Structure formats: C-alpha cells, structure tokens
Amino acid sequence: MTDKPGVIDLNADLGEGFGRWTLTDDEALLAVVTSANVACGFHAGDPVTMRRVCETAVARGVRIGAQVSYRDLAGFGRRAMDVPAEELAAEVAYQVGALDVFARAAGGRVAYVKPHGALYNRTVHDAEQAAAVVAGVRLAGGLPVLGLPGSRLLAAAEGAGLPAVSEAFADRAYTARGTLVPRGEPGAVVHDPDAVVARALAMATEHAVTALSGERVSVRARSLCLHGDTPGAAGLAVRVRDELVRAGVELGAFA
C-alpha cells in the first residue's frame, strides 16, 4: 500500500576534492539538492573548496551539513579505523567548527552533521563510536544528526536530546536487516539510473526498498541521499527530483 507522499529532503555529498583534484560536480548538484553534506578536510575537501561550496549553497538556499569523517584523506574516509572516543569527539567538533566558519562568512550556518564512509558504517552498530560522534556534535553546539534508521548513532543523538534524522540511499543496496551492503561486496552500489529512480520513488511513496537478497524492507526516511561521486550524479539527481515531484512528493530540507 502506498502512503500519501510527504516532505522529502534530497542530500548529496559535496566538496569532495582538494587542491587540484575535483570529484563532485558541486555547481550542478547544488541546483538540485535541498541539503549539502560538505566534506570538512578529513576525508576530502580543503578550505578553498569548503568556502566555495558554502557560498554557492547559501546563494541557492541549500542547507549546509558537516560531513565528518575519520582522518583518512588517502583512503577517502572509507578505511576502518580505531580512534579513541575522546579523540574522535574532538575531531568531529573540529570539523564542524571549521566548516561553520565558511558557512557563516557566506551568510549561512552549519545546520546538521552526517558522518561519512567508514565512520557512518561504524556508528550503525558501535555504541561507543556513535556516542563519541554525538559528543563531538554537542561540543560544537548541538545540531541535528543525519544517519541510518535504527542505528546506534541516531539512538545516541536522541538520548542526548539532539534531533535524529533518518535517511535512505537510492543508489546503495540494502541487506534484509535494513543496513547497507558493504561496498566491498558485489552489488553494493546501484549503477542503473532507472533502478535508482525507481528505488527513490519507492522509498518516498511506499517507504520500502527491495533488499539485495530479494526481501521487501521497510525504509522510513526524512532524507534521501544521492552520492555525488558517482558518474553522472548531477543528471541522475535531476531525474530523481523530477520523478519525486511528479509523484506528488514535496521537496524540503529538514534543518
């Protein structure tokens, strides 16, 4: 059964280049999304890129989110790491604060926090690391936390009195338990544009997705993520946005 479509946020990972290297089409994606997860220099990004993305986001009315990560520039933040809780909390606050300087200089602010890569996946199950991330967010002033439904991260955010915002991934495969299939496994990333659009529609209107193993999985999310580093990401984001609007889904930021 299809529920009445509600308000959905579209978010994408942006600013994921540094120095002479570029990865995401920030200009094009910022014309489509309602929230931007901006790399803060630990897995990608640099001060010039962070400033440029913040200026464009503010000009286009896009919410700015701090995409915090383990300190892993060489591995794009996707390598598993063991970081002491106190150190991780401080590093999360550091990243949020750095981005907020540029957001406020552009006339905006950091509106939420979302972990990236290995840190995101770790905080789904690891209560200590999840609590450390939330401690860092509180140290930075307290902001909404964006994460996977049912994760330890969102539970920790709720426990700390912070808004916990659930998200879903139209271009990632799911397990039967509602978690993301690890990137190292076959089929973890959905490359077919038609399939991505169909999954986005199902998530927004039916609150469900088909797992890699074939089961129908409940997915209730306030925000849909489209990865900015996939080929053709900007064009795909336009298709997803247009199909959602056509289905009667209202697009709007959560923060």
C-alpha positions as CSV (number, residue, x, y, z in Angstrom):
1,M,0.0,0.0,0.0
2,T,1.3,3.5,-0.9
3,D,1.0,6.2,1.8
4,K,0.4,9.8,1.0
5,P,3.7,11.3,-0.1
6,G,5.2,13.6,2.5
7,V,8.1,16.1,2.5
8,I,11.5,14.6,1.5
9,D,14.9,16.2,1.7
10,L,17.4,15.4,-1.1
11,N,21.0,15.4,0.1
12,A,24.3,14.8,-1.6
13,D,28.0,14.6,-0.6
14,L,29.8,17.7,-2.0
15,G,33.1,19.4,-1.9
16,E,34.9,16.0,-2.2
17,G,38.1,17.3,-3.9
18,F,41.2,19.0,-2.7
19,G,44.0,21.0,-4.2
20,R,44.0,20.5,-8.0
21,W,41.7,17.4,-7.7
22,T,38.0,17.6,-8.2
23,L,35.5,14.8,-7.7
24,T,31.9,16.1,-7.3
25,D,30.1,18.5,-9.7
26,D,29.2,20.8,-6.9
27,E,27.7,23.6,-9.0
28,A,25.3,21.2,-10.8
29,L,24.3,19.3,-7.7
30,L,23.6,22.4,-5.7
31,A,21.0,23.3,-8.3
32,V,19.1,20.2,-7.4
33,V,19.5,19.1,-3.8
34,T,18.0,20.7,-0.7
35,S,20.8,19.7,1.7
36,A,24.6,19.5,1.0
37,N,26.9,17.2,3.0
38,V,30.1,19.2,2.8
39,A,33.5,17.4,3.3
40,C,35.4,19.1,6.1
41,G,39.0,18.2,5.1
42,F,39.5,14.8,6.9
43,H,38.4,12.5,4.0
44,A,38.2,15.1,1.3
45,G,37.8,18.9,0.9
46,D,40.1,21.8,1.6
47,P,39.5,25.4,2.9
48,V,39.0,26.9,-0.6
49,T,36.6,24.2,-1.7
50,M,34.7,24.4,1.6
51,R,34.3,28.1,1.2
52,R,33.2,27.9,-2.4
53,V,30.6,25.2,-1.7
54,C,29.2,27.2,1.3
55,E,28.9,30.4,-0.8
56,T,27.0,28.6,-3.5
57,A,24.8,26.7,-1.1
58,V,23.7,29.9,0.7
59,A,23.1,31.6,-2.6
60,R,20.8,28.8,-3.7
61,G,19.0,28.2,-0.4
62,V,20.6,24.8,0.2
63,R,21.2,23.7,3.8
64,I,24.8,23.1,4.8
65,G,25.7,20.0,6.6
66,A,29.1,19.0,8.0
67,Q,30.2,15.6,6.7
68,V,32.6,14.5,9.3
69,S,35.0,11.6,8.9
70,Y,37.9,9.7,10.3
71,R,41.2,11.4,9.5
72,D,41.8,9.4,6.3
73,L,42.5,11.6,3.3
74,A,44.4,8.9,1.4
75,G,41.6,6.3,1.9
76,F,38.7,8.8,1.2
77,G,37.5,8.0,4.7
78,R,36.4,4.5,3.7
79,R,39.0,2.5,5.7
80,A,38.2,1.1,9.0
81,M,40.0,2.8,11.9
82,D,40.0,2.6,15.7
83,V,40.0,6.1,17.2
84,P,39.7,6.7,20.9
85,A,36.4,8.2,21.9
86,E,37.8,11.4,23.3
87,E,39.9,12.0,20.3
88,L,37.0,11.2,17.9
89,A,34.7,13.6,19.7
90,A,37.3,16.4,19.5
91,E,37.9,15.7,15.8
92,V,34.2,15.8,15.0
93,A,33.8,19.2,16.7
94,Y,36.9,20.4,14.9
95,Q,35.5,19.6,11.5
96,V,32.1,21.1,12.3
97,G,33.7,24.3,13.5
98,A,36.0,24.6,10.5
99,L,33.0,24.3,8.1
100,D,30.9,26.7,10.2
101,V,33.4,29.5,9.7
102,F,32.9,29.4,6.0
103,A,29.1,28.8,6.3
104,R,28.7,31.9,8.5
105,A,31.0,34.0,6.3
106,A,28.7,33.2,3.4
107,G,25.7,34.3,5.4
108,G,24.5,30.8,6.5
109,R,25.4,28.2,9.1
110,V,26.1,24.5,9.5
111,A,22.6,23.1,10.0
112,Y,23.3,19.4,10.7
113,V,26.0,16.7,10.9
114,K,26.4,13.5,9.0
115,P,29.3,11.0,9.3
116,H,31.0,9.8,6.2
117,G,32.1,6.4,4.9
118,A,33.7,4.1,7.5
119,L,32.6,6.3,10.4
120,Y,29.0,6.3,9.2
121,N,29.0,2.5,8.9
122,R,30.8,2.0,12.2
123,T,28.2,4.1,14.1
124,V,25.4,1.9,12.9
125,H,26.5,-0.8,15.3
126,D,29.2,0.6,17.5
127,A,27.6,2.4,20.5
128,E,30.9,3.8,21.8
129,Q,31.9,5.4,18.5
130,A,28.3,6.6,18.0
131,A,28.4,8.3,21.4
132,A,31.7,9.9,20.6
133,V,30.3,11.4,17.4
134,V,27.3,12.8,19.3
135,A,29.6,14.1,22.0
136,G,31.5,16.0,19.2
137,V,28.3,17.4,17.8
138,R,27.3,18.6,21.3
139,L,30.7,20.1,21.8
140,A,30.2,22.0,18.5
141,G,27.0,23.5,19.8
142,G,24.4,20.7,19.3
143,L,22.9,20.1,15.8
144,P,20.6,17.6,14.1
145,V,22.3,14.3,13.3
146,L,21.6,12.5,10.0
147,G,22.0,8.8,9.9
148,L,20.6,5.3,9.1
149,P,17.3,4.4,10.7
150,G,17.8,2.1,13.7
151,S,21.4,2.9,14.0
152,R,23.3,3.4,17.3
153,L,24.1,6.9,16.0
154,L,20.5,8.1,15.9
155,A,19.8,6.4,19.2
156,A,22.7,8.3,20.8
157,A,21.5,11.6,19.3
158,E,18.1,11.1,20.7
159,G,19.5,10.2,24.0
160,A,21.5,13.4,24.0
161,G,18.4,15.5,23.1
162,L,19.5,16.2,19.6
163,P,17.2,15.9,16.6
164,A,17.8,12.4,15.0
165,V,17.0,12.5,11.2
166,S,16.8,9.2,9.3
167,E,17.9,8.9,5.7
168,A,17.9,6.3,2.9
169,F,20.1,5.7,-0.1
170,A,18.6,5.3,-3.5
171,D,21.9,4.2,-5.1
172,R,23.1,1.7,-2.4
173,A,22.0,-1.9,-1.9
174,Y,20.3,-2.9,1.3
175,T,20.5,-6.1,3.4
176,A,17.4,-7.8,4.7
177,R,18.0,-6.2,8.0
178,G,17.8,-2.7,6.6
179,T,21.5,-1.9,6.7
180,L,23.7,-1.0,3.7
181,V,25.6,-3.8,1.9
182,P,29.3,-3.2,2.5
183,R,31.0,-1.5,-0.5
184,G,33.4,-4.4,-0.9
185,E,30.7,-6.8,-1.7
186,P,29.2,-7.3,-5.2
187,G,26.1,-5.3,-6.0
188,A,26.7,-2.8,-3.1
189,V,26.3,0.2,-5.4
190,V,23.3,0.5,-7.7
191,H,24.6,1.8,-11.1
192,D,21.5,1.6,-13.3
193,P,19.9,5.1,-13.4
194,D,16.4,3.7,-14.0
195,A,16.8,1.4,-10.9
196,V,18.0,4.4,-8.8
197,V,15.0,6.5,-9.8
198,A,12.6,3.6,-9.1
199,R,14.1,3.0,-5.7
200,A,13.9,6.6,-4.8
201,L,10.2,6.7,-5.6
202,A,9.6,3.5,-3.6
203,M,11.4,4.9,-0.6
204,A,9.5,8.2,-0.7
205,T,6.0,6.9,-1.5
206,E,6.0,3.3,-0.3
207,H,8.6,3.6,2.5
208,A,10.2,0.4,1.3
209,V,13.0,-1.0,-0.8
210,T,13.9,-4.4,-2.2
211,A,17.0,-5.8,-0.5
212,L,19.8,-7.4,-2.5
213,S,18.6,-10.8,-1.4
214,G,15.1,-10.0,-2.7
215,E,13.2,-9.3,0.5
216,R,11.0,-6.2,0.8
217,V,12.4,-4.0,3.6
218,S,10.7,-1.1,5.4
219,V,12.6,2.2,5.0
220,R,11.2,5.3,6.5
221,A,13.4,8.3,5.9
222,R,13.1,12.1,6.0
223,S,16.0,12.5,3.6
224,L,17.2,10.7,0.5
225,C,21.0,10.6,-0.3
226,L,22.5,10.5,-3.8
227,H,26.2,10.1,-3.8
228,G,27.9,12.9,-5.6
229,D,31.0,10.9,-6.6
230,T,29.2,8.5,-8.9
231,P,29.4,9.0,-12.7
232,G,26.5,11.2,-14.0
233,A,25.4,12.1,-10.4
234,A,24.1,15.5,-11.3
235,G,21.9,14.3,-14.2
236,L,20.7,11.4,-12.1
237,A,19.8,13.8,-9.3
238,V,17.7,15.8,-11.7
239,R,15.8,12.7,-12.8
240,V,15.2,11.7,-9.1
241,R,13.9,15.2,-8.2
242,D,11.6,15.4,-11.2
243,E,10.1,12.0,-10.7
244,L,9.5,12.7,-7.0
245,V,7.8,16.0,-7.8
246,R,5.7,14.2,-10.5
247,A,4.6,11.7,-7.9
248,G,3.4,14.4,-5.6
249,V,6.3,14.4,-3.2
250,E,7.2,17.8,-1.7
251,L,10.9,18.5,-1.5
252,G,12.2,20.4,1.5
253,A,15.2,20.5,3.8
254,F,14.8,19.0,7.3
255,A,17.0,21.5,9.1
